[in-house]
Amino acid sequence: MANVEQLRRRDGVNLVQLEEDIASIRSGSSLASIALPDYVEHTAGVTRVGALSAEAVVRDYESAAKEIEAMGTELIDAAQKCEALTAQVHDAIAFMRETAAEYREEGRKIFRRIEECALFTEDVRKTCEQVKRRMVDVSLGSSSNEEFASQQPELNGIAAKVSMSEIR
């Protein structure tokens, strides 16, 4: 209140002229023509300067409140974009997990194939060694043809499963 009293005591300030200047700038000359927010209304008996000052302040606050609400709307939009991005990330993670599982399954299949080939190769090597030994025994004459026919090698593993017709 001290500032208002100091303003009135100054010789150079004409409050009536100030009120007229403010009224001439506004489109309407009465306080009733001013659209105020719903949550405020002019108090009966308030001076024109007080009413205009209060109106200016409440308009600034209302403008700031609208900007805050607009930021809230932008924040909601950003949150929706984040949710969509999160859904895409979850889809990508699921795809990566599926791909990793498929790689593991393929690795398991190849592992089994290699081991089966190694076992088959070992069976073939053993069979060839047995055939070579028999050939040496037959060529030395130490056994007859009947003996040779009765000494069929014992095959095991994959070699036991393969028939002679499949080899030819």
C-alpha positions as CSV (number, residue, x, y, z in Angstrom):
1,M,0.0,0.0,0.0
2,A,2.9,2.3,0.6
3,N,3.7,2.3,-3.1
4,V,0.2,3.4,-4.1
5,E,0.4,6.2,-1.6
6,Q,3.7,7.3,-2.9
7,L,2.3,7.2,-6.4
8,R,-0.6,9.5,-5.4
9,R,1.7,11.9,-3.7
10,R,3.9,12.4,-6.7
11,D,3.0,15.6,-8.6
12,G,3.7,14.2,-12.1
13,V,1.2,11.3,-12.1
14,N,-2.4,12.0,-13.0
15,L,-4.5,9.0,-12.1
16,V,-7.6,10.2,-14.0
17,Q,-5.5,10.6,-17.1
18,L,-3.9,7.2,-16.6
19,E,-7.4,5.6,-16.4
20,E,-8.5,7.4,-19.5
21,D,-5.4,6.2,-21.4
22,I,-6.0,2.6,-20.4
23,A,-9.7,2.8,-21.4
24,S,-8.8,4.3,-24.8
25,I,-6.5,1.4,-25.6
26,R,-9.1,-1.2,-24.7
27,S,-11.8,-2.0,-27.2
28,G,-14.6,-1.6,-24.7
29,S,-14.9,1.1,-22.1
30,S,-16.8,-0.7,-19.4
31,L,-15.6,-3.4,-17.0
32,A,-18.5,-5.6,-18.0
33,S,-17.1,-6.0,-21.6
34,I,-13.9,-7.6,-20.4
35,A,-14.1,-11.4,-20.7
36,L,-12.6,-12.8,-17.5
37,P,-11.9,-16.5,-16.8
38,D,-14.7,-18.3,-15.0
39,Y,-12.9,-18.6,-11.8
40,V,-12.7,-14.8,-11.0
41,E,-15.1,-11.8,-11.1
42,H,-14.7,-8.2,-10.2
43,T,-15.5,-7.2,-6.7
44,A,-18.2,-4.5,-6.3
45,G,-16.7,-1.1,-5.6
46,V,-13.2,-1.8,-6.8
47,T,-11.5,1.2,-8.5
48,R,-11.0,1.1,-12.2
49,V,-7.2,0.9,-11.8
50,G,-7.5,-1.9,-9.3
51,A,-9.8,-3.8,-11.6
52,L,-7.6,-3.4,-14.6
53,S,-4.5,-4.4,-12.7
54,A,-6.2,-7.5,-11.3
55,E,-7.4,-8.3,-14.8
56,A,-4.0,-8.0,-16.3
57,V,-2.5,-10.2,-13.6
58,V,-5.2,-12.9,-13.9
59,R,-4.8,-12.8,-17.7
60,D,-1.1,-13.5,-17.4
61,Y,-1.8,-16.4,-15.0
62,E,-4.5,-17.7,-17.3
63,S,-2.1,-17.5,-20.2
64,A,0.5,-19.4,-18.3
65,A,-2.1,-22.0,-17.2
66,K,-3.1,-22.6,-20.8
67,E,0.6,-23.0,-21.8
68,I,1.0,-25.6,-18.9
69,E,-2.0,-27.5,-20.2
70,A,-0.6,-27.4,-23.7
71,M,2.6,-28.9,-22.3
72,G,0.5,-31.6,-20.7
73,T,-1.0,-32.4,-24.1
74,E,2.5,-32.5,-25.7
75,L,3.6,-34.8,-22.8
76,I,0.7,-37.1,-23.5
77,D,1.7,-37.2,-27.2
78,A,5.3,-38.0,-26.2
79,A,4.1,-40.7,-23.9
80,Q,2.0,-42.3,-26.6
81,K,5.1,-42.3,-28.9
82,C,7.2,-43.9,-26.2
83,E,4.5,-46.6,-25.7
84,A,4.5,-47.3,-29.5
85,L,8.4,-47.4,-29.5
86,T,8.3,-49.7,-26.5
87,A,6.0,-52.1,-28.3
88,Q,8.3,-52.0,-31.3
89,V,11.3,-52.8,-29.0
90,H,9.4,-55.7,-27.5
91,D,8.7,-57.0,-31.0
92,A,12.3,-56.7,-31.9
93,I,13.5,-58.5,-28.8
94,A,11.0,-61.3,-29.5
95,F,12.3,-61.6,-33.0
96,M,15.9,-61.7,-31.7
97,R,15.1,-64.5,-29.3
98,E,13.3,-66.5,-32.0
99,T,16.3,-66.0,-34.3
100,A,18.8,-67.1,-31.5
101,A,16.7,-70.2,-30.8
102,E,16.6,-71.1,-34.6
103,Y,20.4,-70.7,-34.7
104,R,20.8,-73.0,-31.7
105,E,18.6,-75.6,-33.3
106,E,20.6,-75.4,-36.6
107,G,23.8,-75.7,-34.6
108,R,22.5,-78.8,-32.8
109,K,21.5,-80.4,-36.2
110,I,24.9,-79.7,-37.7
111,F,26.7,-81.0,-34.6
112,R,24.7,-84.2,-34.8
113,R,25.5,-84.6,-38.6
114,I,29.2,-84.1,-38.0
115,E,29.3,-86.6,-35.2
116,E,27.3,-89.1,-37.3
117,C,29.8,-88.6,-40.2
118,A,32.7,-89.1,-37.9
119,L,31.2,-92.4,-36.6
120,F,30.4,-93.5,-40.1
121,T,34.0,-92.7,-41.2
122,E,35.4,-94.6,-38.3
123,D,33.2,-97.6,-39.1
124,V,34.3,-97.5,-42.8
125,R,38.0,-97.3,-41.7
126,K,37.6,-100.3,-39.4
127,T,35.8,-102.2,-42.1
128,C,38.5,-101.4,-44.6
129,E,41.2,-102.6,-42.2
130,Q,39.3,-105.9,-41.6
131,V,39.0,-106.4,-45.4
132,K,42.7,-105.7,-45.9
133,R,43.6,-108.2,-43.2
134,R,41.4,-110.9,-44.8
135,M,42.9,-110.2,-48.2
136,V,46.3,-110.6,-46.7
137,D,45.3,-113.9,-45.0
138,V,43.7,-115.2,-48.2
139,S,46.6,-114.3,-50.4
140,L,49.0,-116.1,-48.0
141,G,46.8,-119.2,-48.3
142,S,46.4,-119.6,-44.6
143,S,42.6,-120.0,-44.9
144,S,40.2,-121.6,-47.4
145,N,37.3,-119.9,-49.2
146,E,34.8,-121.4,-46.7
147,E,36.7,-119.9,-43.9
148,F,36.7,-116.5,-45.6
149,A,32.9,-116.7,-46.1
150,S,32.3,-117.5,-42.5
151,Q,34.4,-114.7,-41.2
152,Q,32.1,-111.8,-41.9
153,P,33.2,-108.7,-40.0
154,E,31.0,-107.4,-37.2
155,L,29.9,-104.0,-38.2
156,N,28.5,-101.6,-35.7
157,G,27.2,-98.0,-35.7
158,I,26.1,-96.6,-39.0
159,A,28.1,-99.1,-41.1
160,A,25.9,-101.9,-39.7
161,K,22.8,-100.0,-40.9
162,V,24.0,-99.5,-44.5
163,S,23.4,-102.4,-47.0
164,M,25.7,-103.3,-49.9
165,S,23.0,-102.2,-52.3
166,E,23.1,-98.7,-50.8
167,I,26.8,-98.4,-51.2
168,R,26.8,-99.3,-55.0
